[in-house]
Amino acid sequence: MKVPIKSKSRIALQPRTRSASVSVIMGIFMASAFLTACDNPLGSKTVSNPAVGDSANGGGGNTNPAQCDAIVFTPQLQAALSTGVDSETVTLSGCAEPVLISVTGDGSPQIFKNGTLVSGSQTVFTGDTLRVRLTTSALESTNSRATLAIGGSSALFSVTTGDFTPGAFSFSPATGQALSANVTSNLATLAGFDGSLTATVTGAGSPVILVNGSVVGASASVSSGNAISVRLTSAATENTTRQATVTVGGVSAVFDVTTTGDATAPSLTSVSGPANGSYRQDQHLDFTANFTESVTVSGTPRFILNIGGATRYANYLSGSGTASLVFRYTVQASMNDSNGINIGSLQLNGGTIQDAASNSADLSFLAPDTALVLVDTTAPTVQSASGPASATYVPGQFLSFALTFNEAVTVTGTPRLTLTIGSTTRYADYLSGTGTSILNFRYTVQAGDADADGIAVASPIDLNSGTIADVATNAATLTFTAPNTSGVLVTECPANYVPIQALAPYTTSFFCVAKYEMKNVGGVATSQASGTPWVSIPRGTLATTAGGAWKACRDLGHSSGSGYDLISNAQWQTIARNLEGVGWNWSSSTVGNSGGMSRGHSDNSPSNSLAASTDDNDSCTGTGQTCDLSTWSDQRRVHRLSSGSYLWDIAGNVWEWVQDNNSTNFGADGYISTITPANRPNTGTIGGVLNNANYHFGPAGDYTGLSSSPYGGLGHGWLNYSAGAILRGGSWSNGVVTGVFSTSLGVGPAATSSSFGFRCVWSP
């Protein structure tokens, strides 16, 4: 406890020469000495040198007769530590003679005479000025004393240091503060010190000191009784502490400011929807909501969906405690959406979505693109079924069927259609179309198949362990209305005969044509590769010409009853126009190419007809040229039909009779490529049909541009005759005038030649 100094003493010194006053002076001196001794405010602290009149001076006063009037120094209180402190300046008086002065005591005292520092003994006299200086203690509340001796008298200069250590003060921590906010501490009132001190503050957040509520700065002058506080800016991150330290006179207090543990609400960074596709009943539409931090879910939040105009909900499924929540909608029956579902808002639906600090999530989001997320719970159905064109089909040919569904379907395995051909069950296997709305099925006619009154197709589709479903995996309805196949007939061509489909307007019925020119095998017209063609035979008439080609073909039906005949001009045109449209038969495999169609053995080398080959690939056999099914040559003897079947010597080798008669002169001869309806306008009746030369003998295309050798390889027409019979195809001796359309009207039906042969046909 600090004890305040009660009073200040003054000591009056009188010269001893004034004896009448000795008793009084001695009494005063004694009293002054006593008071001076009691003037020490800290009884525990010592004084370095005793004052005049103390027992150290014998207790009998100054015996030096030389003295001046008494002087007094005012005691100094609350002085700074370790600081030089000056007394007031006094002027001497009453000195009868010069006297000696000196100073002793605490704090290295010094004397200033007439303003000048002196050292050692000095003499003074009336009118001189004196001042004492001492250095204060380094300790608080400590008294330092210096005694100035002036001849036989003395004066005391007393200096006491102040109390510069304030009492403890503190600031309460500030927690849960907003980010980057100015936060001010509570007020702390300073006490327990003398004078003024400097308060300083250091730390994070640019702290400043406030004195009595006013901002001062990083440092401030303060006095006991001032209320101080500190302000700083909180951290920009959550759960972060910033600290400022205020120091006053060596006493410090800390102000802690801590930001809130989590002030940021979680938000949706993205929402992902189901993969693009079509979803059927009981399949799941899953949505994932991705948040900026882990969240906890209560209740059943949900996404609002629009599916085909109906409102549905994807309810919360899983993910609480993580940053990703999964929501699910299970497709219900009769739900359909063909242009993409829509996602609406995320509803809490009475629940919550919060982070660990109970901040509620921001549920706004950018909806994902779900234009290709479709819903389909309807089974695909067959809208229509089609079958082969009405015709007669032979082994190796295809019976093709197509089923059209109301939507695209996908096929696995080998579903099939059940057919009845004659009385035999056959199957048209799935061929193509998966991923589209049309599925194709095909049956390849086999040897032994026969049906003269139309095949039958049965519903439903036989899955045969496969599947047919739409993209949503809805299984297809398998029933369908069978197409009308009453005109789809099945038969077999005779051996070495090739099937020919009808070609309007020339033919209306399927027929088979001999693959080879007819050979004389024991008097029987036979389609075979070996042997040279049966030549030097007239065409004859149907009923009477024994040994004629026409009768030879008809005679082939004597065991089967009917069906065989000499090829007609209309059937020849059906074949020729079919061959015309197949690029394989042309130079460079291009219909209409200037190199023309191949003409077979036609260059008179050798100058006779040739046998064929059983190997179709030996296509130039006997001609002296080299070709095969992959290499074209103008002498290639094989022509390919659009069905893929091959015919030998339909051009070249020998002329071939047709059964029709002619009585019309169609005008000037010429290459077939140059004959048009305009330049050959004459019309005549052949096979019961009245028309011009181009119709009866020419191609379907316009090849008038091929007006130089080999004239498209189509052949030549000897049309300026009306001898009664018709020959087609040209022969080994005709060169570029040979071709599949070559025609000669210059002979009668009884004519014979080593270059005249024939070819038979068969119709069911």
ABEGO torsion letter per residue (X at the ends): XBBBBABBBBBBBBBAABAAAAAAAAAAAAAAAAAAAAABABAABBBABBBBGBAAAGGAEBABABBBBBBBBBBBBGBBBGBBBBBBBBBBBGBABBBBBBBBEBGGBBBBBGGBBBBEBBBBBBGBBBBBBBBBBABBGBBBBBBBBBEABBBBBBBBBBBABBBBBBBBBBBGBBBGBBBBBBBBBBBGBBEBBBBBBBEBGGBBBBBGGBBAEABBBBBBGBBBBBBBBBBABBGBBBBBBBBBGGBBBBBBBBBBABABBBBBABBBBBBBEBBBBGBBBBBBBBBABBBBBBEBBBBBBBBGGBBBBBBBABGBGBABBBBBBBBBBGBBBAAEBBBBBBBAGGBBBBBAAGBBBBABBBBBBAAABBBBABBBBBABBBBBBBBBBBBGBBBBBBBBBABBBBBBEBBBBBBBBEABBBBBBBABGBGBABBBBBBBBBBGBBBAAEBBBBOBBBAGGBBBBBAAGBBBBABBBBBBAAABBBBBBBBGBBBBBBBOAABABBBBBBABBBBBBGGBBBBBABEBBBBGBBAEBAAABBGBAAAAAAAAAAAAGBGBBBBBAAAAAAAAAAAAABAAABBGGBBGBAAEBBAEBAAGOBBBBBBBBABAABAABGAGBBBBAABBBAABABBBBAAGBBBBGABEGBBBBBABBBABBAEBBEBAAABBAAABABBBBBGGBBBBAAAAABBABBAAABABOAGGGAEBBBAABBAGBBBBGEBAAAEAABEAABBBAABBAABBBAABBBBBBBBX
